Amino acid sequence: MKIFVFEDNLLWSSRLVKTLRAFGHEPAVKVALPDDVAGYQIAIVNLGSPKIDASSLVPQLKSHGIHVIGHAGHKEKEVLELGRQAGCDTIATNSELTFKIEAMLDRIIENFPKT
């Protein structure tokens, strides 16, 4: 599955890309929504990034039918709440994303409409 990774932190983005590839996905790291979103069904968004405006990005992704996973540090309660308010389908702490991403993606994919 093609998955957007909206991330400006090089360590996080490389970790996520490596993990997603290991699970058979095709990640694409971005900091802004590209013109072509065809084939992407999931996006992982760093809600705490100063370079990514999650409050406008999340609704744009949702308008394309993309399931949005927003993440931030477990102590960043206000940032996680902003992700909820922006419309993220799934909210995760960074540690949840690190240790539970496979199960999280499996649940999301399982609930996609069958074509």
N, C-alpha and C positions, 0 to 999 in steps of 0.2 A: 504494500500500500504506500502511496505517496503521501508524505507527511511534511508540512511546513514546520520549521523550528525558528521561531522569532526570538532571536537571542543575540546580544552584542558582547557577551562574555565569552572569550575564546576557550577557556577551560570548560565551561558548561556546554557550549555548543559542540566542542569536539567529543566530549563524553556522551552527550545525547546522540550525536551522529553515529558514533561507534556502537552504542547500545542498540539503536534502532536498526542499523544494518545487520547486526548479529541476529536480530529477530526477523530478518527478511524484508524489512521496509526500505523505502527509498526517501531518505530525508533531504530537505533543501533548506539551508540556513539563510534567513532573510532578516532585515531590520525594518522593512516596509513591505506593504502588500504589492506584489508584482502585478502587471497587467494581465498575465495569463495564470489563472488558477485552475485550469482544466485538469481533472484527474486527482486533485487533492481533496481528501475527505476529512482530514484531521489537521489541526494546528496546535502546536505547543507554544505558549506565549509567556515570556518572562514578564510578569506584571510589575516587577520592581525596577525594570530597566529605565534609566534616564533617557535613553535614545529611542525607546519604543513607546508611542502613545497608545497604550492599551485601551483607553476609554473610547478612542475612535476606531482602532484596529479591530477590536473584538466584534462590534456590530457589522463592520464591513465583511469580515470573515463569515459571520452568521448569515448575512444576506446572500452569500454564495452557497449556503447549505453546508458549510464546513463546521464540524464539531470542534469546539475550542476547549483546550485544557489550559487553564491559567495556573501559574505557579509563582510562589514567593517563599521567603524564609518563614519558618513557623512562628517567629516572633513578630512578623510583619502583618499583624491582624488587620490594620487599616488597608494595607495594600491588597490583601486577600479579599476583603470586603468590597473594595473597588472593582475587583475582578467579577465578583458576584453581581454587582450593580451594572457592570458593563455587559453582562449576559453570558459569561463563560458557562459552558455546559458542565464542566468538571473543574473543581478547584483542588489543588494539591500543594502541599508543602514541598520544598526542595527535596527533603529526605524521602517523602512518599514517591516523588517522581523518580528518584534514584533507585529505590529498592522495590518499588511496586509497579513500575511502568509496564512490564509485560502483562500482568493481570489487568491493569487499568485499560490498556489497549484492547485486550481480548474482550472485556466486558463491553467496551464502546463498539467494537466491530460486530460483536454478536447482536447488538441492538440496531444495527443499520438495517434499513428496509431491504428485503430481498428483491433482486431484480430478475 
